Amino acid sequence: MNLYKDCTLCPRKCHVNRYQNKGFCKLNNKVKLALAKPFFYEEPPISGENGSGTIFFTGCNLRCIFCQNIEISKYMKGINVSIKRLSEIMLELQEKKVHNINLVTPTMFIPSIIKAIKLAKKNGLKIPIVYNSSGYENKDIIKLLDGYIDIYLPDFKYFDNDIAKKYSGVNNYVENAKDSLKEMIRQTGNCTFDNNGIMKKGVIVRHMMLPNLLSDSKNIIKYLHDTYQDKIYISIMNQYTPNKEVDGILKQTIKEKDYNNLIDYAIEQGINNAFCQIEGTQSDSFIPEFNYFGVKK
């Protein structure tokens, strides 16, 4: 089955032949990368002391108007690499003693990633693989990753499809986020850690608060806990930073009282497995410089 020839890799299911044309994501069949380096700003069991070996893929299947990685998601900054080169990058990161290989927005390149992981493992890759995505996934495609991905790190952005349509240009975010998350958890089971607290297997679901959407955030927190209890970790994020293109409500940062309200709500729900953020995260200093470091030989 050639998934690039009739592309249904994401829920948009464009059915485009990406050898000849580009679908919604504006990508062809060539893997495109913008950065590959140790990254220290993920959740503690992902970053640890040595960092997460993060590979940033160009492109996205959403159109979030507030995107903090707009250079690569909208303006498509990146360079093409072969599957062989992608596998080499994974091994080069492992040599830097990172705790894992962290694939950021990988959805559009799943067939190539599977091949690269196989090749890298054949040549000595041993550390866990992290699949770091927007949560807008086709569950049938996620099934293909069974056995290749150790840790899933999906977003759960919205609990209201009207909000998803307004801010991310997508009609069916919620149902696809739910269905794909269920499959991710089926694959990994409960979260496991090594003796140093570094995650080896499992799912961490991220939710980044947006301005004036406290109620939607609470609905997400409640759904995740009611459905999965302590099988997963929830990362409740306040780091929203307005990009230069947003206006209106989205020009604001998160109000401290709203974030504290959400954390209190999570505690009231009985959530034990959660990460929260301290003040000072609302800064573009946390956004990487996409300069192709680690991509070129």
Phi and psi in degrees as a GROMACS rama.xvg file:
@    title "Ramachandran Plot"
@    xaxis  label "Phi"
@    yaxis  label "Psi"
@TYPE xy
-102.275  102.461  ASN-2
-74.9704  -14.9972  LEU-3
-81.6893  -21.7053  TYR-4
-76.2184  -28.8703  LYS-5
-143.315  79.5687  ASP-6
-71.8344  118.872  CYS-7
-130.121  31.3389  THR-8
-63.9451  -29.0174  LEU-9
-121.98  170.858  CYS-10
-63.9527  -11.7015  PRO-11
-69.5572  -27.7535  ARG-12
45.6609  62.5124  LYS-13
-66.7407  -23.8302  CYS-14
57.0166  33.0231  HIS-15
-88.7758  142.474  VAL-16
-82.272  102.037  ASN-17
-76.5901  -3.1674  ARG-18
-75.5568  -21.5133  TYR-19
-118.241  -32.0659  GLN-20
-137.792  179.628  ASN-21
-123.931  140.387  LYS-22
-91.4673  -153.202  GLY-23
-56.7646  -36.5225  PHE-24
-72.7524  -11.5781  CYS-25
65.9202  29.471  LYS-26
-122.292  146.137  LEU-27
-95.9347  -156.083  ASN-28
-85.4551  -1.81217  ASN-29
-88.2087  130.332  LYS-30
-62.9986  133.659  VAL-31
-128.188  125.301  LYS-32
-124.064  153.775  LEU-33
-120.162  -19.4046  ALA-34
-168.863  145.33  LEU-35
-148.168  108.856  ALA-36
-162.694  163.406  LYS-37
-63.0158  135.301  PRO-38
-127.111  136.675  PHE-39
-115.759  9.39905  PHE-40
-109.601  17.2019  TYR-41
-84.1305  -177.333  GLU-42
-61.5364  150.001  GLU-43
-51.0418  -43.1683  PRO-44
-75.3888  -5.86651  PRO-45
-95.1045  -46.7002  ILE-46
-80.2478  -41.2417  SER-47
53.1195  -149.047  GLY-48
-88.9293  -28.7361  GLU-49
-96.4021  -8.4287  ASN-50
92.3289  165.115  GLY-51
-101.706  132.661  SER-52
-77.2495  86.8544  GLY-53
-92.1858  128.763  THR-54
-116.016  115.385  ILE-55
-94.2232  115.824  PHE-56
-87.9485  145.082  PHE-57
-77.688  144.804  THR-58
94.2579  166.697  GLY-59
-162.82  152.569  CYS-60
-94.2755  1.77974  ASN-61
-108.886  170.867  LEU-62
-132.619  60.5057  ARG-63
-67.2778  120.861  CYS-64
-70.2767  -14.0033  ILE-65
-102.679  9.89451  PHE-66
-51.4323  132.818  CYS-67
-88.2096  -13.3046  GLN-68
-109.76  44.9716  ASN-69
-61.6  -27.3675  ILE-70
-58.5982  -38.1788  GLU-71
-100.269  -25.83  ILE-72
-83.6131  -34.6142  SER-73
-108.778  -45.3566  LYS-74
-91.6675  -0.668168  TYR-75
61.1651  33.9647  MET-76
-66.4111  130.359  LYS-77
163.138  170.178  GLY-78
-130.118  148.848  ILE-79
-75.6328  141.208  ASN-80
-134.305  156.485  VAL-81
-80.3604  166.231  SER-82
-61.982  -39.5919  ILE-83
-60.5824  -43.7597  LYS-84
-65.3604  -38.7103  ARG-85
-60.3916  -41.904  LEU-86
-65.2948  -37.5785  SER-87
-64.7209  -39.896  GLU-88
-60.5255  -41.8311  ILE-89
-59.0501  -44.4115  MET-90
-69.1407  -36.7567  LEU-91
-64.5411  -38.0201  GLU-92
-67.3459  -40.8972  LEU-93
-59.223  -37.3745  GLN-94
-63.4035  -23.0807  GLU-95
-84.6177  7.03683  LYS-96
69.838  23.9748  LYS-97
-65.7997  161.941  VAL-98
-84.7141  -17.4351  HIS-99
-166.412  170.449  ASN-100
-105.028  120.579  ILE-101
-111.264  106.033  ASN-102
-90.7264  111.293  LEU-103
-101.22  126.69  VAL-104
47.3224  61.4596  THR-105
-91.2878  -5.01887  PRO-106
-50.7132  -43.0322  THR-107
-74.3182  -6.01278  MET-108
-124.453  21.3062  PHE-109
-53.1686  -45.8708  ILE-110
-58.4142  -41.6611  PRO-111
-71.1053  -36.4294  SER-112
-64.3007  -42.8866  ILE-113
-58.1981  -45.3596  ILE-114
-63.4201  -40.2543  LYS-115
-67.2398  -39.6137  ALA-116
-62.9615  -44.7216  ILE-117
-56.667  -46.906  LYS-118
-66.3482  -42.8586  LEU-119
-63.9373  -41.5471  ALA-120
-65.7978  -37.1217  LYS-121
-60.9166  -30.0465  LYS-122
-101.823  12.9573  ASN-123
115.623  6.27006  GLY-124
-70.2914  126.128  LEU-125
-126.832  -17.6244  LYS-126
-80.5614  159.981  ILE-127
-62.6351  153.916  PRO-128
-107.56  129.324  ILE-129
-107.21  131.456  VAL-130
-106.561  108.337  TYR-131
-111.954  104.538  ASN-132
-138.343  173.594  SER-133
-73.9304  -11.0736  SER-134
88.3182  -10.6168  GLY-135
-88.5525  87.4307  TYR-136
-129.035  153.238  GLU-137
-88.9092  113.173  ASN-138
-59.6396  -31.3482  LYS-139
-68.2975  -30.3493  ASP-140
-76.3791  -39.7803  ILE-141
-57.6916  -33.7931  ILE-142
-58.0947  -29.9866  LYS-143
-67.7034  -18.5163  LEU-144
-86.7811  -4.22139  LEU-145
-57.3694  123.221  ASP-146
95.7486  -13.8826  GLY-147
-104.742  -29.6353  TYR-148
-107.623  132.071  ILE-149
-96.5574  -36.6991  ASP-150
-131.724  128.974  ILE-151
-104.281  134.852  TYR-152
-129.458  67.3748  LEU-153
-87.8385  151.583  PRO-154
-76.9247  155.319  ASP-155
-129.368  93.7077  PHE-156
-79.9869  -39.7502  LYS-157
-140.245  153.955  TYR-158
-115.838  6.88045  PHE-159
-132.638  117.945  ASP-160
-66.412  -24.4704  ASN-161
-66.1739  -38.6671  ASP-162
-69.2306  -40.1826  ILE-163
-60.666  -40.5463  ALA-164
-64.9492  -42.5178  LYS-165
-66.5903  -43.4504  LYS-166
-100.921  -21.1657  TYR-167
-127.525  2.02323  SER-168
65.1641  37.0745  GLY-169
-137.449  141.841  VAL-170
-89.3752  -28.3388  ASN-171
-129.011  43.0735  ASN-172
-63.6594  -49.082  TYR-173
-62.1229  -50.2334  VAL-174
-64.3549  -35.6459  GLU-175
-73.3728  -36.3577  ASN-176
-62.799  -42.2445  ALA-177
-64.5009  -48.8188  LYS-178
-66.0533  -42.6254  ASP-179
-70.8618  -36.3219  SER-180
-61.9236  -41.9922  LEU-181
-57.5195  -42.5629  LYS-182
-68.2395  -39.4037  GLU-183
-58.9512  -44.3893  MET-184
-69.4111  -35.5182  ILE-185
-59.076  -39.9176  ARG-186
-70.0998  -43.1646  GLN-187
-94.2902  -26.9118  THR-188
71.7046  -160.249  GLY-189
-66.8375  156.835  ASN-190
-69.3309  136.616  CYS-191
-128.087  150.977  THR-192
-135.828  154.959  PHE-193
-84.2313  -175.295  ASP-194
-67.1863  -16.4814  ASN-195
-99.3147  7.7669  ASN-196
82.4298  11.5925  GLY-197
-85.9289  133.245  ILE-198
-71.2479  135.238  MET-199
-109.763  -30.4984  LYS-200
-159.193  148.326  LYS-201
134.015  -167.389  GLY-202
-132.577  129.841  VAL-203
-115.709  122.801  ILE-204
-98.9177  126.061  VAL-205
-97.5028  138.493  ARG-206
-133.69  117.032  HIS-207
-97.4173  119.109  MET-208
-61.24  144.103  MET-209
-114.809  155.995  LEU-210
-57.3462  133.552  PRO-211
64.3961  24.7032  ASN-212
-123.736  37.7976  LEU-213
-58.7841  -43.073  LEU-214
-61.4875  -43.1604  SER-215
-65.2212  -38.7957  ASP-216
-62.083  -42.2346  SER-217
-63.1358  -38.6391  LYS-218
-62.1838  -37.9426  ASN-219
-66.1815  -48.2572  ILE-220
-57.9937  -44.7479  ILE-221
-64.433  -44.5083  LYS-222
-60.7599  -46.9122  TYR-223
-62.4204  -43.2941  LEU-224
-73.2872  -42.6467  HIS-225
-61.5493  -35.7517  ASP-226
-84.6965  -39.7987  THR-227
-120.568  -6.45797  TYR-228
48.1329  -125.589  GLN-229
-96.6566  16.6098  ASP-230
-71.1107  -24.5281  LYS-231
-124.317  167.416  ILE-232
-106.598  147.956  TYR-233
-116.576  127.734  ILE-234
-105.123  111.819  SER-235
-101.398  111.565  ILE-236
-110.046  140.544  MET-237
-116.784  16.543  ASN-238
-86.1076  9.53468  GLN-239
-50.0525  125.439  TYR-240
-126.683  118.029  THR-241
-60.0117  132.583  PRO-242
-86.147  175.727  ASN-243
-71.3894  -10.666  LYS-244
-101.233  -9.34103  GLU-245
-85.9505  159.801  VAL-246
-143.911  -176.864  ASP-247
61.9354  -137.79  GLY-248
-57.9365  -35.9706  ILE-249
-73.4121  -5.63732  LEU-250
-74.5265  -15.2494  LYS-251
-82.1588  159.763  GLN-252
-96.0366  178.301  THR-253
-75.9037  133.213  ILE-254
-73.8967  135.393  LYS-255
-58.0357  -39.103  GLU-256
-65.5734  -33.3828  LYS-257
-69.5767  -42.6936  ASP-258
-64.6348  -43.8857  TYR-259
-61.9444  -37.6911  ASN-260
-60.2437  -42.6432  ASN-261
-67.4919  -40.547  LEU-262
-63.8174  -43.6706  ILE-263
-60.3598  -39.6691  ASP-264
-62.9192  -42.3637  TYR-265
-61.726  -41.1696  ALA-266
-64.0684  -43.0093  ILE-267
-61.3728  -32.424  GLU-268
-73.2258  -11.4923  GLN-269
90.1189  19.9137  GLY-270
-74.2984  126.286  ILE-271
-102.075  -38.5073  ASN-272
-95.3952  90.3241  ASN-273
-149.195  153.848  ALA-274
-118.789  141.151  PHE-275
-130.531  168.396  CYS-276
-114.984  144.536  GLN-277
-82.8314  177.416  ILE-278
-68.2267  160.419  GLU-279
93.134  8.65267  GLY-280
-91.5868  -9.39734  THR-281
-86.8974  74.0211  GLN-282
-151.709  143.768  SER-283
-76.0288  1.11103  ASP-284
-69.0594  -15.7895  SER-285
-87.7143  -6.24306  PHE-286
-88.7493  124.739  ILE-287
-65.5729  158.24  PRO-288
-90.4269  115.128  GLU-289
-85.3428  81.2929  PHE-290
-112.536  15.1983  ASN-291
71.2653  12.2705  TYR-292
-56.5302  132.21  PHE-293
80.3235  -5.78145  GLY-294
-91.7378  -50.5008  VAL-295
-74.3239  149.444  LYS-296
